[in-house]
Amino acid sequence: MLYLVSTPIGNLRDITLRAIDVLGSVDLIASEDTRKTGLLLKHLGIKKPQVSFYEHNEQRSADKIISLIEEGKSVALVTNAGTPGISDPGFTLVRSAVAAGVEITTIPGPTAFVSALILSGLATHSFTFRGFPPRKPGARRKFLEADLHSPYTLIYYESPHRLTAFLRDAHAVFGDRQGALVNDLTKIYEAVYRGRLSEILSGIGIRDQGSGIKGEYTVVIEGINQKSEVRNQKSDTEF
């Protein structure tokens, strides 16, 4: 059996009881980063062997894991945070398991883009999760332009190092739409900034001059012609 186990995106208390049971019962844990998973397992009081499973060894590791499962072993796949396969390694292993006829199940839990969406104040009935945009400016613009006329709320992940450039491109492509910037979900410094893209961009510029842009970011942008109720609201944490 292959278990796809969601792990906390910040607060370790977000681990589910079922996830704890599965991690404690499987024969092997496939981890995106064995060191980070090791810290989680130590926190939970669980000792299990781990095998590395990350972006650059996915296919090779997937073959090994499938072989172990076919031998009767049970394996749990975890990523550094969140749900396997969502902007994290996992798809290759699931595809290989399906092709091999291996039984698979999921242990649901935290996913950053869903939490960001419901905190954003933007429409939640229909949305498109786009993950991480390309790093190069030209490719990033084309990536954004593909959704220029989408009526659905758009959700992106971005690193702190490219956040300002991404927001500038989003503003240039989409115009001054309503948006939300969600930072460090479930952690002690969790923050949600809501407003027009120009206002969010301006606030990020102020923050960058102060303490700097740090942490993990999710950007939520309203779709075309959406009737948003957001009116320049911010969380208790200012820029």
C-alpha positions in Angstrom: 0.0 0.0 0.0 1.1 3.5 -0.8 -0.1 6.3 1.5 0.0 9.9 0.4 0.3 11.7 3.7 -0.3 15.4 4.1 1.9 17.1 6.7 1.7 20.6 8.4 2.5 23.7 6.4 3.7 25.5 9.5 2.1 24.7 12.8 3.0 21.1 13.8 -0.2 20.7 15.7 -2.1 20.6 12.3 -1.0 17.0 11.8 -4.0 14.7 11.8 -4.6 11.8 14.1 -4.8 9.5 11.1 -1.5 10.8 9.6 0.2 10.0 13.0 -1.2 6.5 12.9 -0.1 5.9 9.3 3.4 7.3 9.8 3.8 5.1 12.9 2.6 1.9 11.2 4.2 1.9 7.7 7.5 0.1 7.0 9.1 3.0 5.2 8.7 6.8 4.7 9.6 8.4 1.4 10.6 12.0 2.1 11.3 15.1 0.0 13.9 16.0 2.7 14.8 13.3 5.2 16.2 15.9 7.6 13.0 17.9 7.7 10.8 14.8 8.0 13.1 13.6 10.7 12.3 16.7 12.8 8.6 16.0 12.3 8.9 12.4 13.3 11.0 13.3 16.3 8.2 15.7 17.4 5.7 12.9 17.0 7.9 10.4 18.8 8.0 8.1 15.7 11.1 6.2 14.5 10.9 4.9 11.0 13.4 4.3 8.2 13.3 6.9 5.4 14.2 7.0 1.7 14.9 10.2 -0.2 12.3 11.2 -2.8 12.8 14.6 -4.3 12.4 16.4 -7.7 15.7 15.2 -9.2 15.5 11.5 -8.3 11.7 11.0 -8.6 11.7 8.4 -11.4 14.6 6.3 -10.0 13.2 6.4 -6.4 9.6 5.7 -7.7 10.8 2.5 -9.3 12.5 1.4 -6.0 9.4 2.3 -3.9 7.1 0.4 -6.2 9.3 -2.7 -6.0 9.3 -2.5 -2.2 5.5 -2.2 -2.2 5.2 -5.2 -4.5 7.3 -7.1 -2.0 4.7 -6.5 0.6 6.0 -3.3 2.2 3.9 -0.3 3.1 5.2 3.1 2.2 4.1 6.7 3.2 5.0 9.6 0.9 5.5 13.0 2.6 6.8 16.3 1.4 8.4 19.1 3.4 5.0 20.6 4.0 1.5 20.1 2.7 0.1 17.6 0.3 2.3 15.4 -1.9 1.9 16.2 -5.6 0.7 19.8 -5.1 3.8 21.8 -6.2 5.8 19.1 -4.6 7.1 15.7 -5.6 4.5 12.9 -5.9 3.0 12.8 -9.3 5.6 10.5 -10.8 5.2 8.0 -7.9 1.4 8.1 -8.1 1.5 7.6 -11.9 4.0 4.7 -11.5 1.8 3.1 -8.8 -1.3 3.3 -10.9 0.5 1.7 -13.9 1.8 -1.1 -11.6 -1.6 -1.7 -10.1 -0.4 -0.7 -6.6 -3.1 0.2 -4.1 -3.0 3.9 -3.1 -4.8 6.0 -0.6 -4.5 9.6 0.7 -4.4 11.0 4.2 -5.9 14.5 3.7 -4.5 17.5 5.5 -3.1 21.0 5.0 -2.7 22.6 1.5 -1.5 26.2 1.4 -3.4 27.3 -1.6 -6.8 26.3 -0.2 -6.2 28.1 3.1 -5.0 31.2 1.2 -8.1 31.2 -1.0 -10.6 31.1 1.8 -8.7 33.8 3.7 -8.4 36.1 0.6 -12.0 37.3 0.6 -12.2 36.7 -3.1 -14.6 34.3 -4.9 -14.2 30.7 -3.8 -16.8 28.9 -5.9 -14.5 28.6 -8.9 -10.8 29.0 -8.9 -7.6 28.0 -10.8 -4.5 26.9 -9.0 -1.4 27.7 -11.1 1.4 26.8 -8.8 4.8 28.4 -9.2 5.3 30.7 -12.3 8.4 30.5 -14.5 11.4 32.3 -13.1 12.4 34.2 -16.3 10.4 37.4 -17.0 9.4 36.7 -20.5 8.1 33.2 -19.7 6.4 34.5 -16.6 4.5 37.1 -18.6 3.3 34.5 -21.0 2.3 32.3 -18.1 0.2 35.0 -16.6 -1.3 36.1 -20.0 -2.8 32.6 -20.5 -5.3 33.5 -17.7 -5.9 37.1 -18.7 -9.6 36.4 -19.5 -10.2 33.7 -17.0 -13.4 34.3 -14.9 -11.9 32.2 -12.1 -10.0 33.3 -9.0 -6.3 32.7 -9.7 -3.9 31.3 -7.2 -0.1 31.3 -7.4 2.9 30.3 -5.2 6.0 32.5 -5.3 9.3 32.6 -3.5 10.3 35.8 -1.5 13.2 36.4 -3.9 10.9 36.8 -6.9 7.7 38.1 -5.2 8.2 41.8 -6.2 8.9 40.9 -9.9 5.9 38.6 -10.0 3.6 41.2 -8.6 4.8 43.8 -11.1 4.2 41.4 -13.9 0.8 40.5 -12.6 -0.2 44.1 -12.3 1.0 44.8 -15.8 -0.9 41.8 -17.3 -4.1 41.9 -15.2 -4.4 45.6 -14.4 -5.2 46.8 -10.9 -7.4 43.9 -9.9 -8.2 43.0 -6.3 -5.9 40.5 -4.8 -4.6 39.0 -1.6 -1.1 38.1 -0.5 -0.9 35.4 2.2 2.4 34.9 4.1 3.6 32.1 6.4 0.2 30.3 6.9 -0.4 28.8 10.3 2.9 30.1 11.6 3.4 32.7 14.3 3.8 35.6 11.8 0.9 34.6 9.5 -0.3 37.6 7.6 -2.9 38.4 5.0 -2.7 41.6 2.9 -5.8 42.5 0.8 -6.3 45.2 -1.7 -5.6 46.2 -5.3 -2.4 44.8 -6.8 -0.9 48.2 -6.8 -1.5 48.6 -3.1 -0.1 45.2 -2.3 2.9 45.9 -4.5 3.5 49.2 -2.8 3.2 47.6 0.6 5.7 44.9 -0.3 8.1 47.7 -1.5 7.9 49.3 2.0 8.4 46.0 3.7 11.4 45.2 1.5 13.1 48.4 2.7 12.6 47.4 6.3 12.9 43.9 7.5 13.0 42.4 4.0 10.7 39.9 2.3 10.8 36.6 4.0 8.8 33.4 4.3 6.5 31.5 1.9 3.9 33.4 -0.2 0.6 32.6 -1.9 -0.9 35.2 -4.2 -4.6 35.2 -4.9 -6.0 37.4 -7.7 -9.6 37.9 -8.7 -10.8 36.7 -12.1 -12.1 39.0 -14.8 -15.5 40.6 -14.1 -15.7 39.1 -10.6 -17.7 41.2 -8.1 -15.3 41.3 -5.2 -16.3 42.6 -1.8 -12.7 43.3 -0.8 -12.1 46.9 0.0 -8.5 47.5 0.9 -8.7 45.4 4.0 -5.6 44.1 5.8 -5.0 41.6 8.6 -3.9 42.8 12.0 -0.3 42.6 10.7 0.6 45.7 8.7 3.2 45.8 5.9 
